[in-house]
């Protein structure tokens, strides 16, 4: 994570089990989608890039339905 984050934030991330390596800057844009227990999705995008997080949900698959385009895996 960027070294501009306060030491307290870095320590909190370590306390949550993350490996933290302070860096001068992180390249590339990052996006994330949080899945809430009720099925709602929340998106966030890095302000440095032009990314846009999108969450599209169609509900849970029925039992036995597989999402694999490889015919050998059907």
Buried (B, 14 or more C-beta within 10 A) or exposed (E): EEEEEEEEEBEEBEEEEEEBEEEEEEEEEEEEEEEEEEEEEEEEBBEEEEBEBEEEEEEEEEEEEEEEEEEEEE
